[in-house]
């Protein structure tokens, strides 16, 4: 199980996205299409993508395609 899958499981279990790390919040925002979940300072999706980094971005894309 990769990091994005763990984030999805946590959210599905009812965990509040606000207690997750910055990167986890960004990944969750993209997976669930909830830009309101982006952390403060990352209101624009492009800023958030830059912060996410290549590995996590790839995991988000792969999860989305499934």
N, CA, C and O atoms as a GROMACS GRO file, in nm:
protein
  264
    1UNK      N    1   0.086  -0.118   0.000
    1UNK     CA    2   0.000   0.000   0.000
    1UNK      C    3   0.090   0.124   0.000
    1UNK      O    4   0.184   0.134   0.079
    2UNK      N    5   0.060   0.218  -0.091
    2UNK     CA    6   0.142   0.338  -0.097
    2UNK      C    7   0.082   0.450  -0.011
    2UNK      O    8  -0.023   0.433   0.050
    3UNK      N    9   0.150   0.563  -0.008
    3UNK     CA   10   0.108   0.674   0.076
    3UNK      C   11  -0.030   0.728   0.043
    3UNK      O   12  -0.106   0.762   0.134
    4UNK      N   13  -0.062   0.737  -0.083
    4UNK     CA   14  -0.193   0.789  -0.123
    4UNK      C   15  -0.303   0.693  -0.080
    4UNK      O   16  -0.408   0.736  -0.032
    5UNK      N   17  -0.280   0.565  -0.095
    5UNK     CA   18  -0.380   0.467  -0.052
    5UNK      C   19  -0.404   0.475   0.099
    5UNK      O   20  -0.517   0.459   0.145
    6UNK      N   21  -0.298   0.500   0.175
    6UNK     CA   22  -0.314   0.516   0.320
    6UNK      C   23  -0.394   0.642   0.353
    6UNK      O   24  -0.478   0.640   0.443
    7UNK      N   25  -0.369   0.750   0.280
    7UNK     CA   26  -0.445   0.874   0.301
    7UNK      C   27  -0.592   0.850   0.272
    7UNK      O   28  -0.679   0.894   0.348
    8UNK      N   29  -0.621   0.782   0.163
    8UNK     CA   30  -0.761   0.753   0.127
    8UNK      C   31  -0.828   0.670   0.236
    8UNK      O   32  -0.940   0.699   0.276
    9UNK      N   33  -0.759   0.568   0.284
    9UNK     CA   34  -0.816   0.485   0.391
    9UNK      C   35  -0.845   0.567   0.516
    9UNK      O   36  -0.950   0.549   0.579
   10UNK      N   37  -0.755   0.656   0.552
   10UNK     CA   38  -0.775   0.738   0.671
   10UNK      C   39  -0.896   0.828   0.656
   10UNK      O   40  -0.974   0.842   0.750
   11UNK      N   41  -0.913   0.887   0.539
   11UNK     CA   42  -1.029   0.974   0.517
   11UNK      C   43  -1.157   0.892   0.517
   11UNK      O   44  -1.257   0.932   0.577
   12UNK      N   45  -1.155   0.777   0.452
   12UNK     CA   46  -1.273   0.691   0.450
   12UNK      C   47  -1.309   0.641   0.589
   12UNK      O   48  -1.426   0.610   0.616
   13UNK      N   49  -1.210   0.633   0.678
   13UNK     CA   50  -1.234   0.593   0.816
   13UNK      C   51  -1.283   0.709   0.902
   13UNK      O   52  -1.313   0.691   1.020
   14UNK      N   53  -1.291   0.828   0.843
   14UNK     CA   54  -1.346   0.942   0.914
   14UNK      C   55  -1.245   1.040   0.970
   14UNK      O   56  -1.283   1.135   1.039
   15UNK      N   57  -1.118   1.019   0.943
   15UNK     CA   58  -1.016   1.112   0.994
   15UNK      C   59  -1.029   1.246   0.924
   15UNK      O   60  -1.052   1.253   0.803
   16UNK      N   61  -1.015   1.352   1.000
   16UNK     CA   62  -1.022   1.488   0.947
   16UNK      C   63  -0.894   1.520   0.872
   16UNK      O   64  -0.784   1.502   0.924
   17UNK      N   65  -0.908   1.568   0.751
   17UNK     CA   66  -0.792   1.600   0.668
   17UNK      C   67  -0.703   1.705   0.734
   17UNK      O   68  -0.583   1.709   0.707
   18UNK      N   69  -0.758   1.788   0.820
   18UNK     CA   70  -0.680   1.895   0.880
   18UNK      C   71  -0.572   1.845   0.977
   18UNK      O   72  -0.481   1.920   1.011
   19UNK      N   73  -0.580   1.720   1.020
   19UNK     CA   74  -0.477   1.667   1.111
   19UNK      C   75  -0.365   1.597   1.035
   19UNK      O   76  -0.268   1.550   1.095
   20UNK      N   77  -0.376   1.590   0.903
   20UNK     CA   78  -0.275   1.525   0.820
   20UNK      C   79  -0.162   1.622   0.789
   20UNK      O   80  -0.174   1.743   0.808
   21UNK      N   81  -0.051   1.566   0.742
   21UNK     CA   82   0.061   1.650   0.702
   21UNK      C   83   0.022   1.733   0.580
   21UNK      O   84  -0.078   1.706   0.513
   22UNK      N   85   0.101   1.833   0.552
   22UNK     CA   86   0.075   1.922   0.439
   22UNK      C   87   0.068   1.842   0.308
   22UNK      O   88  -0.025   1.862   0.230
   23UNK      N   89   0.162   1.755   0.285
   23UNK     CA   90   0.163   1.675   0.163
   23UNK      C   91   0.043   1.582   0.155
   23UNK      O   92  -0.015   1.564   0.048
   24UNK      N   93   0.005   1.522   0.268
   24UNK     CA   94  -0.111   1.434   0.271
   24UNK      C   95  -0.240   1.512   0.242
   24UNK      O   96  -0.328   1.462   0.173
   25UNK      N   97  -0.250   1.633   0.296
   25UNK     CA   98  -0.368   1.716   0.268
   25UNK      C   99  -0.378   1.748   0.120
   25UNK      O  100  -0.487   1.744   0.062
   26UNK      N  101  -0.266   1.780   0.059
   26UNK     CA  102  -0.265   1.813  -0.083
   26UNK      C  103  -0.304   1.690  -0.165
   26UNK      O  104  -0.386   1.700  -0.256
   27UNK      N  105  -0.246   1.576  -0.134
   27UNK     CA  106  -0.282   1.453  -0.205
   27UNK      C  107  -0.430   1.424  -0.192
   27UNK      O  108  -0.496   1.391  -0.290
   28UNK      N  109  -0.483   1.436  -0.071
   28UNK     CA  110  -0.626   1.412  -0.048
   28UNK      C  111  -0.712   1.510  -0.128
   28UNK      O  112  -0.814   1.471  -0.186
   29UNK      N  113  -0.672   1.635  -0.132
   29UNK     CA  114  -0.747   1.736  -0.207
   29UNK      C  115  -0.759   1.697  -0.354
   29UNK      O  116  -0.866   1.713  -0.414
   30UNK      N  117  -0.651   1.648  -0.412
   30UNK     CA  118  -0.654   1.609  -0.553
   30UNK      C  119  -0.728   1.478  -0.576
   30UNK      O  120  -0.804   1.466  -0.672
   31UNK      N  121  -0.708   1.380  -0.490
   31UNK     CA  122  -0.775   1.251  -0.506
   31UNK      C  123  -0.927   1.268  -0.495
   31UNK      O  124  -1.002   1.208  -0.573
   32UNK      N  125  -0.971   1.348  -0.399
   32UNK     CA  126  -1.114   1.365  -0.375
   32UNK      C  127  -1.172   1.488  -0.444
   32UNK      O  128  -1.289   1.522  -0.426
   33UNK      N  129  -1.089   1.557  -0.524
   33UNK     CA  130  -1.131   1.678  -0.595
   33UNK      C  131  -1.193   1.779  -0.498
   33UNK      O  132  -1.303   1.830  -0.522
   34UNK      N  133  -1.122   1.806  -0.390
   34UNK     CA  134  -1.168   1.898  -0.286
   34UNK      C  135  -1.060   2.004  -0.263
   34UNK      O  136  -0.981   1.995  -0.169
   35UNK      N  137  -1.058   2.103  -0.351
   35UNK     CA  138  -0.955   2.207  -0.340
   35UNK      C  139  -0.970   2.287  -0.210
   35UNK      O  140  -0.876   2.355  -0.169
   36UNK      N  141  -1.086   2.281  -0.147
   36UNK     CA  142  -1.101   2.346  -0.016
   36UNK      C  143  -1.021   2.275   0.092
   36UNK      O  144  -1.007   2.328   0.202
   37UNK      N  145  -0.968   2.157   0.065
   37UNK     CA  146  -0.883   2.085   0.159
   37UNK      C  147  -0.737   2.126   0.148
   37UNK      O  148  -0.656   2.083   0.230
   38UNK      N  149  -0.702   2.208   0.050
   38UNK     CA  150  -0.562   2.251   0.038
   38UNK      C  151  -0.521   2.330   0.162
   38UNK      O  152  -0.599   2.411   0.212
   39UNK      N  153  -0.401   2.307   0.211
   39UNK     CA  154  -0.355   2.380   0.330
   39UNK      C  155  -0.343   2.530   0.302
   39UNK      O  156  -0.328   2.572   0.187
   40UNK      N  157  -0.348   2.606   0.407
   40UNK     CA  158  -0.329   2.750   0.396
   40UNK      C  159  -0.197   2.779   0.327
   40UNK      O  160  -0.095   2.719   0.359
   41UNK      N  161  -0.200   2.870   0.234
   41UNK     CA  162  -0.081   2.905   0.158
   41UNK      C  163  -0.072   2.832   0.026
   41UNK      O  164   0.015   2.862  -0.056
   42UNK      N  165  -0.161   2.738   0.004
   42UNK     CA  166  -0.163   2.662  -0.121
   42UNK      C  167  -0.301   2.671  -0.185
   42UNK      O  168  -0.356   2.571  -0.231
   43UNK      N  169  -0.355   2.792  -0.188
   43UNK     CA  170  -0.490   2.809  -0.240
   43UNK      C  171  -0.499   2.781  -0.390
   43UNK      O  172  -0.605   2.743  -0.440
   44UNK      N  173  -0.389   2.800  -0.462
   44UNK     CA  174  -0.390   2.772  -0.605
   44UNK      C  175  -0.338   2.630  -0.628
   44UNK      O  176  -0.234   2.593  -0.573
   45UNK      N  177  -0.408   2.550  -0.707
   45UNK     CA  178  -0.366   2.412  -0.729
   45UNK      C  179  -0.223   2.396  -0.782
   45UNK      O  180  -0.157   2.298  -0.747
   46UNK      N  181  -0.175   2.487  -0.863
   46UNK     CA  182  -0.038   2.474  -0.916
   46UNK      C  183   0.066   2.487  -0.806
   46UNK      O  184   0.168   2.419  -0.810
   47UNK      N  185   0.042   2.574  -0.709
   47UNK     CA  186   0.134   2.583  -0.595
   47UNK      C  187   0.135   2.452  -0.517
   47UNK      O  188   0.240   2.406  -0.472
   48UNK      N  189   0.017   2.394  -0.502
   48UNK     CA  190   0.006   2.268  -0.428
   48UNK      C  191   0.074   2.155  -0.503
   48UNK      O  192   0.141   2.072  -0.441
   49UNK      N  193   0.060   2.150  -0.635
   49UNK     CA  194   0.126   2.045  -0.714
   49UNK      C  195   0.277   2.054  -0.700
   49UNK      O  196   0.346   1.952  -0.689
   50UNK      N  197   0.328   2.175  -0.700
   50UNK     CA  198   0.472   2.196  -0.684
   50UNK      C  199   0.519   2.142  -0.550
   50UNK      O  200   0.624   2.079  -0.541
   51UNK      N  201   0.442   2.168  -0.445
   51UNK     CA  202   0.475   2.122  -0.310
   51UNK      C  203   0.465   1.970  -0.298
   51UNK      O  204   0.540   1.907  -0.223
   52UNK      N  205   0.372   1.910  -0.373
   52UNK     CA  206   0.348   1.767  -0.363
   52UNK      C  207   0.470   1.686  -0.405
   52UNK      O  208   0.501   1.584  -0.343
   53UNK      N  209   0.537   1.728  -0.508
   53UNK     CA  210   0.655   1.657  -0.554
   53UNK      C  211   0.621   1.546  -0.651
   53UNK      O  212   0.507   1.501  -0.660
   54UNK      N  213   0.722   1.503  -0.724
   54UNK     CA  214   0.703   1.408  -0.834
   54UNK      C  215   0.651   1.272  -0.789
   54UNK      O  216   0.562   1.216  -0.853
   55UNK      N  217   0.705   1.216  -0.681
   55UNK     CA  218   0.664   1.082  -0.638
   55UNK      C  219   0.518   1.079  -0.594
   55UNK      O  220   0.441   0.993  -0.637
   56UNK      N  221   0.480   1.173  -0.507
   56UNK     CA  222   0.342   1.176  -0.460
   56UNK      C  223   0.247   1.212  -0.574
   56UNK      O  224   0.137   1.158  -0.581
   57UNK      N  225   0.288   1.302  -0.662
   57UNK     CA  226   0.203   1.337  -0.776
   57UNK      C  227   0.177   1.213  -0.861
   57UNK      O  228   0.064   1.192  -0.905
   58UNK      N  229   0.279   1.133  -0.884
   58UNK     CA  230   0.261   1.010  -0.962
   58UNK      C  231   0.164   0.915  -0.892
   58UNK      O  232   0.081   0.853  -0.958
   59UNK      N  233   0.175   0.903  -0.760
   59UNK     CA  234   0.082   0.816  -0.686
   59UNK      C  235  -0.061   0.866  -0.697
   59UNK      O  236  -0.154   0.786  -0.713
   60UNK      N  237  -0.080   0.999  -0.690
   60UNK     CA  238  -0.214   1.057  -0.702
   60UNK      C  239  -0.271   1.027  -0.841
   60UNK      O  240  -0.386   0.987  -0.853
   61UNK      N  241  -0.191   1.046  -0.944
   61UNK     CA  242  -0.236   1.021  -1.081
   61UNK      C  243  -0.272   0.874  -1.099
   61UNK      O  244  -0.377   0.842  -1.156
   62UNK      N  245  -0.187   0.785  -1.052
   62UNK     CA  246  -0.214   0.642  -1.066
   62UNK      C  247  -0.340   0.602  -0.990
   62UNK      O  248  -0.420   0.521  -1.040
   63UNK      N  249  -0.360   0.658  -0.871
   63UNK     CA  250  -0.481   0.626  -0.794
   63UNK      C  251  -0.604   0.676  -0.869
   63UNK      O  252  -0.704   0.605  -0.877
   64UNK      N  253  -0.596   0.794  -0.923
   64UNK     CA  254  -0.709   0.854  -0.996
   64UNK      C  255  -0.747   0.769  -1.118
   64UNK      O  256  -0.865   0.757  -1.150
   65UNK      N  257  -0.649   0.713  -1.184
   65UNK     CA  258  -0.674   0.634  -1.306
   65UNK      C  259  -0.739   0.499  -1.278
   65UNK      O  260  -0.794   0.437  -1.369
   66UNK      N  261  -0.733   0.453  -1.155
   66UNK     CA  262  -0.793   0.323  -1.123
   66UNK      C  263  -0.941   0.329  -1.112
   66UNK      O  264  -1.005   0.228  -1.085
   0.00000   0.00000   0.00000
